[in-house]
Amino acid sequence: MPADTPALGRRGALGRLAAAAALGAAPFLAAADADAAPKPAGAKPAPGRLKQSLSRWTSRAPLPELCKRIRALGFAGVDLVHADEWSVVNDQGLAVSMGYPTRREDDFIAVGFNDPANHALLLKELESAIPLAKRAGVGNLITMFGNRKEGIDEQAAIAHCVAGLSKIAPYAAENGITLCVELLNSKVDHHGYQGDSTAFGVAVMKGVGSPNVKLLYDIYHMQIMEGDVIRTIRDNIRWIGHFHTGGVPGRHEIDGSQELNYHAIAKAIADLDFQGYIAHEFMPARPDPFASFAEAFKICTV
């Protein structure tokens, strides 16, 4: 694995960034009290029909350097960024395409809306993060379905997700924020995760019935679980607010070394007039990770 490439994936990267919270939170909170959301300085239209971003955890480069280098490649934003670093991204002329509502890292994926015992915690986190996101110009916040719980069957889990998300959806709408609930695979990376099928996620979205609660459709994860990616996206695009990429198998580059045709997938998404972001979330296996980021951007430029 190259020096700039994290070996532990998103969860390991979250821990690596945690120490920055205490240093950066106070300036951010002060800035968040401004009346108007900050605008990315000097932002320019991205080439192609899709807005592309890069997940923060995929690189160990300091965030300002990462922003400068990927902006030069044509990227429009940085994905999966904590609140104390939102202003850093904006100051570099990029958007935060997906924000975290909390630095609760160890169990962020496992603790989700499928268990009503988690609702108080999750709602409190989102209620605190939503106004900060609005002031910082961050349009999307990520949240999770959670790991399966003994005694809670699939239909009950759907009902619990609907109940919990329905409580926060009006506040998200009031502030112009979209809550994106991620679909993950339970076969390889996240054993026990309940939101491991498009059908489960869509059932929750239909139950909530809010344009401010959408699915984060992770193409890597859903290829592992069910395949049939393009048709599934076409059939369910109204429920999808965000995309993640990653090569299958291995979650490395999205080039010809893996089984998905990402250029065709990107074209299918663009043909649906999708206005959100497609965020690259893979672990580069090459010595120069930025060459991999540049190639991914080119592949998904349609």
Residue frames as qw, qx, qy, qz and C-alpha x, y, z in Angstrom:
[[0.000, 0.888, 0.459, 0.000, 0.00, 0.00, 0.00],
 [0.404, 0.542, -0.049, 0.736, 1.51, 3.43, -0.93],
 [0.297, -0.120, -0.503, 0.803, 2.40, 5.84, 1.83],
 [0.235, -0.028, 0.015, -0.972, -0.48, 8.16, 0.98],
 [0.596, -0.183, -0.582, -0.522, -3.06, 5.40, 1.02],
 [0.526, -0.384, 0.500, -0.570, -4.95, 4.49, 4.22],
 [0.238, 0.153, -0.956, -0.081, -4.89, 0.80, 5.02],
 [0.080, 0.227, 0.861, -0.448, -7.96, 0.63, 7.28],
 [0.013, -0.561, -0.696, -0.449, -10.59, 2.29, 5.12],
 [0.179, -0.703, -0.175, -0.665, -13.10, 4.87, 6.30],
 [0.712, -0.663, -0.228, -0.047, -13.30, 3.69, 9.91],
 [0.752, -0.218, -0.081, 0.616, -9.53, 3.84, 10.41],
 [0.299, 0.419, 0.127, 0.848, -9.33, 7.24, 8.77],
 [0.380, -0.783, -0.268, -0.414, -11.98, 8.63, 11.10],
 [0.756, -0.577, -0.136, 0.277, -9.84, 7.74, 14.09],
 [0.631, 0.080, 0.071, 0.768, -6.82, 9.34, 12.47],
 [0.080, 0.553, 0.200, 0.805, -8.67, 12.62, 12.10],
 [0.487, -0.715, -0.501, -0.028, -10.28, 12.68, 15.54],
 [0.556, -0.389, -0.222, 0.700, -7.43, 14.52, 17.23],
 [0.198, 0.230, 0.233, 0.924, -8.03, 17.54, 15.01],
 [0.233, -0.705, -0.613, -0.271, -11.49, 18.12, 16.43],
 [0.446, -0.721, -0.324, 0.420, -10.47, 19.94, 19.59],
 [0.383, -0.277, 0.191, 0.860, -8.16, 22.24, 17.68],
 [0.047, 0.147, 0.527, 0.836, -10.54, 23.12, 14.89],
 [0.111, -0.603, -0.788, -0.057, -14.00, 23.05, 16.40],
 [0.161, -0.677, -0.350, 0.627, -13.98, 26.43, 18.12],
 [0.021, -0.332, 0.333, 0.882, -13.08, 28.49, 15.02],
 [0.084, -0.241, -0.817, -0.517, -15.66, 26.60, 13.02],
 [0.152, -0.644, -0.729, 0.177, -18.46, 27.16, 15.51],
 [0.095, -0.601, -0.117, 0.785, -17.67, 30.85, 15.62],
 [0.038, 0.173, -0.562, -0.808, -17.76, 31.04, 11.83],
 [0.056, -0.368, -0.900, -0.227, -21.01, 29.11, 11.76],
 [0.020, -0.659, -0.546, 0.518, -22.78, 32.00, 13.45],
 [0.035, -0.220, 0.331, 0.917, -22.37, 34.14, 10.35],
 [0.560, 0.405, 0.288, -0.662, -25.61, 35.13, 8.65],
 [0.728, 0.539, -0.230, -0.354, -24.69, 33.85, 5.20],
 [0.940, -0.084, 0.283, 0.169, -23.21, 30.52, 4.20],
 [0.214, -0.653, 0.500, 0.527, -19.63, 30.81, 2.91],
 [0.797, 0.572, 0.011, -0.194, -19.21, 30.35, -0.80],
 [0.840, -0.089, 0.286, 0.452, -16.35, 28.32, -2.27],
 [0.042, -0.804, 0.210, 0.555, -13.79, 30.87, -3.45],
 [0.165, 0.565, -0.606, -0.535, -13.27, 30.92, -7.17],
 [0.614, 0.119, 0.777, -0.072, -15.34, 27.81, -7.84],
 [0.295, 0.389, -0.504, -0.713, -15.64, 26.97, -11.51],
 [0.880, 0.146, 0.047, -0.450, -18.02, 24.65, -13.35],
 [0.553, -0.315, 0.758, 0.143, -16.76, 21.09, -13.48],
 [0.301, 0.300, -0.684, -0.592, -16.32, 19.40, -16.87],
 [0.205, -0.150, -0.958, -0.133, -18.94, 16.90, -17.87],
 [0.469, -0.474, -0.379, -0.642, -22.50, 16.50, -16.66],
 [0.757, -0.489, -0.427, 0.072, -21.76, 15.11, -13.20],
 [0.183, -0.840, 0.362, -0.361, -20.38, 16.83, -10.11],
 [0.864, 0.025, -0.456, 0.213, -17.54, 14.68, -8.80],
 [0.339, -0.814, 0.349, -0.318, -15.98, 14.72, -5.36],
 [0.607, 0.277, -0.702, 0.248, -13.39, 12.71, -3.45],
 [0.745, -0.608, -0.268, -0.063, -13.86, 11.12, -0.04],
 [0.143, -0.884, 0.380, -0.232, -11.55, 12.72, 2.51],
 [0.762, -0.461, 0.452, -0.048, -10.40, 9.43, 4.01],
 [0.914, 0.366, 0.107, 0.139, -8.91, 8.14, 0.74],
 [0.542, 0.608, -0.226, 0.534, -5.81, 10.34, 1.14],
 [0.644, -0.523, -0.290, 0.476, -3.39, 11.10, 3.96],
 [0.348, 0.379, 0.074, 0.854, -2.45, 14.42, 2.35],
 [0.041, -0.341, -0.430, 0.835, -3.17, 17.48, 4.52],
 [0.333, 0.672, 0.645, -0.145, -6.63, 18.72, 3.67],
 [0.178, 0.841, -0.072, -0.506, -5.57, 22.07, 2.12],
 [0.091, -0.448, 0.751, 0.476, -3.09, 20.26, -0.12],
 [0.329, 0.268, 0.902, 0.084, -5.63, 17.62, -1.05],
 [0.319, 0.776, 0.424, -0.342, -8.15, 20.30, -1.98],
 [0.096, 0.760, -0.343, -0.544, -5.69, 22.21, -4.15],
 [0.146, -0.285, 0.864, 0.388, -4.57, 19.13, -6.02],
 [0.291, 0.384, 0.874, 0.062, -7.99, 17.64, -6.72],
 [0.268, 0.801, 0.245, -0.475, -9.45, 21.02, -7.63],
 [0.050, 0.615, -0.550, -0.563, -6.76, 21.27, -10.30],
 [0.179, 0.003, 0.950, 0.256, -7.96, 17.89, -11.59],
 [0.312, -0.228, -0.509, -0.770, -11.52, 19.20, -11.96],
 [0.312, -0.398, -0.835, 0.218, -13.15, 17.90, -8.78],
 [0.211, -0.650, -0.232, -0.693, -16.00, 19.97, -7.38],
 [0.578, -0.653, 0.137, -0.469, -15.91, 18.86, -3.76],
 [0.189, 0.303, -0.876, 0.324, -14.63, 16.77, -0.88],
 [0.724, -0.328, -0.435, -0.422, -16.81, 14.07, 0.67],
 [0.814, -0.409, -0.390, 0.132, -17.21, 12.80, 4.24],
 [0.315, 0.425, -0.310, 0.790, -15.74, 15.81, 6.02],
 [0.395, -0.527, -0.625, 0.419, -16.12, 16.64, 9.72],
 [0.017, -0.935, -0.347, -0.064, -17.62, 19.97, 10.77],
 [0.410, -0.787, 0.128, 0.443, -14.39, 21.52, 12.02],
 [0.421, -0.225, 0.567, 0.672, -12.92, 21.14, 8.51],
 [0.417, 0.709, 0.565, 0.061, -15.86, 22.32, 6.41],
 [0.075, 0.961, -0.023, -0.263, -14.45, 25.85, 6.21],
 [0.401, -0.497, 0.611, 0.468, -11.06, 24.52, 5.08],
 [0.479, 0.301, 0.752, 0.339, -12.67, 22.89, 2.07],
 [0.241, 0.888, 0.391, -0.022, -14.71, 25.97, 1.21],
 [0.181, -0.873, 0.223, 0.395, -11.67, 28.21, 1.54],
 [0.389, -0.295, 0.715, 0.500, -9.92, 26.11, -1.10],
 [0.366, 0.318, -0.373, -0.791, -12.71, 26.70, -3.60],
 [0.319, -0.064, -0.915, -0.238, -14.48, 23.36, -3.20],
 [0.657, -0.377, -0.067, -0.649, -17.80, 22.25, -1.77],
 [0.260, -0.185, 0.892, -0.321, -18.32, 19.79, 1.06],
 [0.500, -0.010, -0.624, -0.601, -20.39, 17.24, -0.82],
 [0.748, -0.411, -0.500, -0.149, -21.19, 15.20, 2.31],
 [0.068, -0.605, 0.502, -0.614, -20.71, 16.15, 5.94],
 [0.470, -0.187, -0.824, 0.255, -20.58, 14.10, 9.11],
 [0.400, -0.742, -0.208, -0.497, -23.04, 15.12, 11.82],
 [0.709, -0.675, 0.181, -0.097, -20.78, 13.85, 14.62],
 [0.280, 0.627, -0.719, 0.106, -17.31, 12.62, 15.50],
 [0.761, -0.225, 0.529, -0.300, -18.77, 9.53, 17.18],
 [0.382, 0.578, -0.633, -0.344, -16.58, 7.22, 15.15],
 [0.165, -0.250, 0.951, -0.075, -16.27, 3.73, 16.62],
 [0.291, 0.330, 0.888, -0.134, -19.93, 2.82, 16.20],
 [0.268, 0.390, -0.086, -0.877, -21.15, 5.37, 13.66],
 [0.401, 0.118, -0.722, -0.551, -22.11, 2.70, 11.10],
 [0.258, -0.175, -0.943, 0.114, -23.55, 0.17, 13.57],
 [0.030, 0.471, 0.600, -0.646, -25.76, 2.62, 15.46],
 [0.050, -0.125, -0.518, -0.845, -28.61, 3.51, 13.14],
 [0.472, -0.063, 0.070, -0.877, -32.29, 4.27, 12.86],
 [0.614, -0.068, -0.723, -0.308, -33.33, 0.61, 12.67],
 [0.486, -0.315, -0.720, 0.381, -33.28, 0.40, 16.49],
 [0.204, -0.849, -0.267, -0.408, -35.55, 2.86, 18.33],
 [0.691, -0.611, -0.133, 0.364, -33.14, 2.76, 21.27],
 [0.559, -0.034, 0.182, 0.808, -30.76, 4.80, 19.07],
 [0.174, 0.767, 0.450, 0.422, -33.23, 7.48, 18.02],
 [0.321, -0.925, -0.131, 0.158, -32.62, 9.95, 20.85],
 [0.561, -0.472, 0.328, 0.596, -28.86, 9.98, 20.19],
 [0.446, 0.254, 0.569, 0.642, -29.16, 10.20, 16.41],
 [0.048, 0.856, 0.441, 0.267, -31.82, 12.91, 16.49],
 [0.395, -0.857, -0.009, 0.331, -29.79, 14.99, 18.93],
 [0.543, -0.258, 0.432, 0.672, -26.71, 14.75, 16.70],
 [0.306, 0.458, 0.588, 0.593, -28.63, 15.72, 13.58],
 [0.120, -0.918, -0.375, -0.042, -30.54, 18.52, 15.30],
 [0.431, -0.746, 0.143, 0.488, -27.19, 20.02, 16.31],
 [0.489, -0.144, 0.549, 0.663, -25.52, 19.51, 12.94],
 [0.355, 0.654, 0.606, 0.279, -28.30, 20.68, 10.61],
 [0.031, 0.986, 0.131, -0.098, -28.14, 24.41, 11.42],
 [0.419, -0.642, 0.440, 0.467, -24.34, 24.31, 11.32],
 [0.526, 0.157, 0.689, 0.473, -24.48, 22.65, 7.91],
 [0.265, 0.850, 0.440, 0.114, -26.88, 25.29, 6.64],
 [0.147, -0.953, 0.102, 0.243, -24.61, 28.13, 7.77],
 [0.431, -0.500, 0.605, 0.445, -21.57, 26.44, 6.25],
 [0.535, 0.523, -0.346, -0.566, -23.26, 25.75, 2.93],
 [0.054, -0.194, 0.978, 0.058, -23.10, 21.96, 3.40],
 [0.610, 0.013, -0.244, -0.754, -26.14, 20.46, 1.69],
 [0.846, -0.051, -0.495, -0.190, -25.81, 16.78, 2.67],
 [0.345, -0.542, 0.664, -0.383, -25.34, 14.99, 5.99],
 [0.548, 0.131, -0.814, -0.145, -24.74, 11.26, 6.25],
 [0.591, -0.317, 0.519, -0.530, -26.56, 8.89, 8.60],
 [0.164, 0.231, -0.951, -0.121, -26.95, 5.11, 8.87],
 [0.752, -0.227, -0.400, -0.472, -29.55, 2.35, 8.97],
 [0.458, -0.562, 0.580, -0.371, -27.49, 0.46, 11.57],
 [0.181, 0.224, -0.957, -0.028, -26.63, -3.15, 12.35],
 [0.646, -0.302, -0.577, -0.398, -29.31, -5.79, 12.79],
 [0.271, -0.367, 0.614, -0.644, -30.63, -6.30, 16.31],
 [0.165, -0.140, -0.975, 0.037, -31.92, -9.55, 17.76],
 [0.075, 0.527, 0.729, -0.431, -35.68, -9.41, 18.08],
 [0.290, 0.668, 0.021, -0.685, -36.14, -6.74, 15.39],
 [0.662, 0.278, 0.640, 0.275, -37.15, -8.27, 12.08],
 [0.342, 0.145, 0.418, 0.829, -36.86, -6.63, 8.66],
 [0.092, -0.694, -0.518, -0.491, -40.31, -5.08, 8.60],
 [0.475, -0.804, -0.279, 0.222, -39.97, -3.75, 12.13],
 [0.536, -0.308, 0.152, 0.771, -36.56, -2.31, 11.25],
 [0.181, 0.416, 0.467, 0.759, -38.08, -0.51, 8.26],
 [0.297, -0.809, -0.453, -0.229, -40.84, 0.88, 10.46],
 [0.564, -0.662, -0.128, 0.476, -38.32, 2.07, 13.06],
 [0.435, -0.033, 0.289, 0.852, -36.23, 3.79, 10.38],
 [0.006, -0.609, -0.507, -0.610, -39.33, 5.49, 8.98],
 [0.431, -0.817, -0.381, 0.034, -40.42, 6.66, 12.43],
 [0.567, -0.538, -0.002, 0.624, -37.04, 8.07, 13.39],
 [0.355, 0.061, 0.384, 0.850, -36.21, 9.74, 10.08],
 [0.056, -0.702, -0.558, -0.439, -39.71, 11.19, 9.83],
 [0.422, -0.798, -0.300, 0.308, -39.09, 13.10, 13.05],
 [0.412, -0.527, 0.198, 0.716, -36.03, 14.88, 11.69],
 [0.429, 0.380, 0.591, 0.567, -37.09, 15.24, 8.03],
 [0.053, 0.919, 0.362, 0.147, -39.13, 18.46, 8.54],
 [0.382, -0.840, 0.136, 0.361, -36.20, 20.16, 10.29],
 [0.550, -0.130, 0.545, 0.619, -33.86, 19.09, 7.50],
 [0.309, 0.632, 0.568, 0.427, -36.31, 20.47, 4.93],
 [0.157, -0.957, -0.216, 0.113, -36.67, 23.73, 6.84],
 [0.370, -0.760, 0.335, 0.415, -32.91, 24.21, 6.62],
 [0.614, 0.695, -0.278, -0.251, -32.44, 22.95, 3.08],
 [0.170, -0.521, 0.836, -0.007, -30.40, 19.92, 4.15],
 [0.857, 0.117, -0.377, -0.330, -30.65, 16.42, 2.68],
 [0.582, -0.459, 0.649, -0.172, -30.04, 13.49, 5.02],
 [0.661, 0.411, -0.573, -0.256, -28.40, 10.66, 3.09],
 [0.784, -0.339, 0.468, -0.226, -28.75, 7.16, 4.54],
 [0.195, 0.582, -0.738, -0.281, -26.05, 4.84, 3.25],
 [0.976, 0.093, -0.018, -0.196, -26.49, 1.41, 1.69],
 [0.089, -0.669, 0.738, -0.009, -23.56, -0.88, 2.61],
 [0.747, 0.129, -0.628, -0.175, -22.66, -4.50, 1.96],
 [0.686, -0.522, 0.381, -0.335, -22.99, -6.99, 4.81],
 [0.979, 0.190, -0.072, 0.022, -21.13, -9.72, 2.91],
 [0.735, 0.334, -0.228, 0.544, -17.55, -8.43, 2.95],
 [0.257, 0.438, -0.259, 0.822, -17.07, -5.14, 4.79],
 [0.309, -0.280, 0.340, -0.843, -19.89, -4.55, 7.26],
 [0.350, -0.175, -0.919, -0.044, -21.20, -7.84, 8.60],
 [0.136, -0.490, -0.739, 0.442, -24.61, -7.43, 10.23],
 [0.091, 0.222, -0.032, -0.970, -25.47, -4.11, 8.57],
 [0.420, 0.460, 0.727, -0.289, -29.21, -3.97, 7.90],
 [0.432, 0.781, 0.038, -0.449, -29.33, -1.49, 5.04],
 [0.374, -0.369, 0.738, 0.423, -27.68, -3.89, 2.65],
 [0.345, 0.372, 0.778, 0.370, -30.19, -3.88, -0.20],
 [0.065, -0.128, -0.252, -0.957, -31.78, -1.27, -2.39],
 [0.426, -0.481, -0.668, -0.377, -35.19, -2.75, -1.58],
 [0.480, -0.529, -0.531, 0.457, -34.73, -2.12, 2.15],
 [0.237, -0.235, -0.043, 0.942, -33.56, 1.44, 1.56],
 [0.176, -0.232, -0.478, -0.829, -36.34, 2.27, -0.89],
 [0.437, -0.554, -0.703, -0.083, -38.96, 0.90, 1.51],
 [0.383, -0.513, -0.366, 0.675, -37.69, 3.33, 4.14],
 [0.099, -0.086, 0.216, 0.968, -37.58, 6.23, 1.67],
 [0.275, -0.404, -0.641, -0.591, -41.15, 5.56, 0.57],
 [0.458, -0.594, -0.633, 0.190, -42.27, 5.45, 4.18],
 [0.307, -0.441, -0.180, 0.824, -40.60, 8.75, 5.05],
 [0.331, 0.735, 0.539, 0.243, -41.75, 10.40, 1.83],
 [0.148, -0.919, 0.000, 0.366, -39.49, 13.44, 2.10],
 [0.667, 0.694, -0.086, 0.259, -37.28, 14.94, -0.63],
 [0.048, -0.827, 0.459, -0.321, -34.86, 15.79, 2.19],
 [0.649, -0.370, 0.660, -0.081, -34.21, 12.15, 3.11],
 [0.723, 0.543, -0.340, -0.258, -32.47, 10.16, 0.37],
 [0.965, -0.135, 0.138, 0.179, -30.32, 7.10, -0.15],
 [0.029, -0.764, 0.595, 0.247, -26.58, 7.22, -0.42],
 [0.961, 0.250, 0.070, -0.092, -26.23, 4.55, -3.09],
 [0.285, -0.673, 0.642, 0.230, -22.73, 3.12, -2.78],
 [0.758, 0.455, -0.337, -0.324, -22.06, 1.41, -6.10],
 [0.245, 0.434, -0.849, 0.174, -19.22, -0.70, -4.69],
 [0.331, -0.081, 0.785, -0.518, -21.35, -2.06, -1.87],
 [0.725, 0.307, 0.268, -0.555, -24.44, -2.68, -3.97],
 [0.603, 0.480, -0.587, -0.246, -22.45, -4.48, -6.68],
 [0.074, 0.272, -0.920, 0.273, -21.27, -6.91, -4.00],
 [0.406, 0.110, 0.698, -0.580, -24.77, -7.44, -2.61],
 [0.601, 0.489, 0.540, -0.328, -27.00, -7.48, -5.69],
 [0.367, -0.001, 0.618, 0.695, -25.35, -6.32, -8.92],
 [0.174, 0.673, 0.653, 0.302, -27.65, -5.10, -11.72],
 [0.294, -0.407, -0.222, 0.836, -26.38, -1.62, -10.90],
 [0.021, -0.001, -0.325, -0.945, -27.52, 0.46, -13.88],
 [0.354, -0.436, -0.677, -0.475, -31.07, -0.88, -14.00],
 [0.447, -0.554, -0.602, 0.362, -31.41, -0.55, -10.23],
 [0.204, -0.299, -0.085, 0.928, -30.26, 3.07, -10.37],
 [0.155, -0.163, -0.492, -0.841, -32.65, 3.86, -13.21],
 [0.429, -0.489, -0.721, -0.238, -35.59, 2.28, -11.39],
 [0.529, -0.655, -0.456, 0.288, -34.88, 4.05, -8.09],
 [0.419, 0.298, -0.048, 0.856, -33.22, 7.35, -8.96],
 [0.276, -0.721, -0.192, -0.606, -35.98, 9.39, -7.29],
 [0.761, -0.637, -0.122, -0.022, -34.91, 7.95, -3.92],
 [0.806, -0.055, -0.039, 0.588, -31.15, 8.46, -4.43],
 [0.063, -0.995, -0.039, 0.070, -29.38, 11.64, -3.32],
 [0.118, -0.813, 0.562, 0.091, -25.71, 10.70, -3.56],
 [0.956, 0.233, -0.176, 0.018, -23.35, 8.10, -5.03],
 [0.414, -0.703, 0.562, 0.139, -20.08, 6.51, -3.95],
 [0.779, 0.489, -0.375, -0.112, -17.67, 4.60, -6.19],
 [0.442, -0.581, 0.683, -0.025, -15.11, 1.86, -5.62],
 [0.485, 0.380, -0.722, -0.315, -13.61, -0.96, -7.65],
 [0.840, -0.173, 0.376, -0.351, -15.02, -4.47, -7.17],
 [0.737, -0.585, -0.313, 0.129, -13.44, -6.57, -5.79],
 [0.676, -0.025, -0.212, 0.705, -10.99, -4.92, -3.41],
 [0.112, -0.943, -0.273, 0.153, -12.29, -1.34, -3.32],
 [0.476, -0.350, 0.275, 0.759, -9.36, -0.04, -5.30],
 [0.062, 0.307, -0.344, -0.885, -9.21, 1.91, -8.59],
 [0.628, 0.460, 0.455, -0.432, -12.33, 1.99, -10.79],
 [0.229, 0.583, -0.576, -0.525, -10.32, 1.17, -13.91],
 [0.769, 0.246, -0.461, -0.368, -10.20, -1.93, -16.11],
 [0.202, 0.299, -0.886, 0.290, -8.70, -4.03, -13.32],
 [0.290, 0.128, 0.758, -0.570, -12.13, -4.57, -11.74],
 [0.225, 0.309, 0.906, 0.181, -15.54, -5.79, -12.86],
 [0.198, 0.781, 0.482, -0.343, -17.63, -2.64, -13.21],
 [0.397, 0.423, 0.349, 0.736, -17.84, -0.33, -16.22],
 [0.191, -0.595, -0.397, 0.672, -17.88, 2.96, -14.34],
 [0.010, 0.153, -0.329, -0.932, -17.97, 5.08, -17.48],
 [0.281, -0.334, -0.751, -0.496, -21.23, 3.38, -18.48],
 [0.336, -0.580, -0.672, 0.316, -22.59, 3.75, -14.95],
 [0.161, -0.424, -0.116, 0.884, -21.69, 7.44, -14.87],
 [0.126, -0.042, -0.525, -0.840, -23.35, 7.98, -18.24],
 [0.319, -0.475, -0.796, -0.197, -26.51, 6.24, -17.04],
 [0.291, -0.586, -0.491, 0.575, -26.60, 8.48, -13.95],
 [0.074, -0.304, 0.142, 0.939, -26.02, 11.63, -16.00],
 [0.156, -0.214, -0.707, -0.656, -28.71, 10.62, -18.50],
 [0.306, -0.610, -0.728, 0.071, -31.17, 10.65, -15.58],
 [0.015, 0.759, 0.033, 0.650, -30.34, 14.35, -15.05],
 [0.706, -0.507, -0.384, 0.312, -28.94, 13.60, -11.59],
 [0.083, 0.888, -0.065, 0.447, -28.02, 16.87, -9.87],
 [0.695, -0.702, 0.155, 0.010, -26.19, 15.50, -6.84],
 [0.004, -0.757, 0.650, 0.069, -22.61, 14.30, -6.40],
 [0.974, 0.074, -0.204, 0.059, -20.82, 11.14, -7.34],
 [0.289, -0.833, 0.457, -0.120, -18.02, 10.78, -4.79],
 [0.734, 0.350, -0.574, 0.099, -15.01, 8.54, -5.32],
 [0.608, -0.604, 0.395, -0.330, -14.38, 6.38, -2.28],
 [0.970, 0.144, -0.171, 0.093, -11.66, 3.87, -3.07],
 [0.602, -0.674, 0.327, 0.275, -8.21, 2.99, -1.71],
 [0.535, 0.753, -0.359, -0.133, -5.60, 3.73, -4.40],
 [0.940, -0.193, 0.218, 0.178, -3.24, 0.81, -4.97],
 [0.667, 0.601, -0.030, 0.439, -0.82, 2.73, -7.19],
 [0.580, -0.151, -0.242, 0.763, 2.32, 4.50, -5.95],
 [0.002, 0.026, 0.013, 1.000, 0.81, 7.86, -6.94],
 [0.153, 0.497, 0.800, -0.300, -2.74, 8.06, -5.56],
 [0.231, 0.632, 0.082, -0.735, -3.41, 11.33, -7.36],
 [0.162, 0.236, -0.748, -0.598, -2.90, 9.59, -10.68],
 [0.042, -0.312, -0.949, -0.005, -5.66, 7.22, -9.61],
 [0.126, 0.625, 0.475, -0.607, -7.89, 10.12, -8.57],
 [0.189, 0.500, -0.332, -0.777, -7.30, 11.81, -11.92],
 [0.129, 0.026, -0.902, -0.410, -8.12, 8.63, -13.80],
 [0.039, 0.466, 0.845, -0.260, -11.32, 8.11, -11.80],
 [0.176, 0.620, 0.172, -0.745, -12.38, 11.66, -12.58],
 [0.200, 0.357, -0.599, -0.689, -11.76, 11.09, -16.28],
 [0.037, -0.153, -0.978, -0.140, -13.65, 7.78, -16.29],
 [0.023, 0.614, 0.736, -0.286, -16.74, 9.43, -14.78],
 [0.097, 0.494, -0.088, -0.860, -16.61, 12.55, -16.95],
 [0.309, 0.360, 0.834, 0.283, -19.50, 12.05, -19.36]]
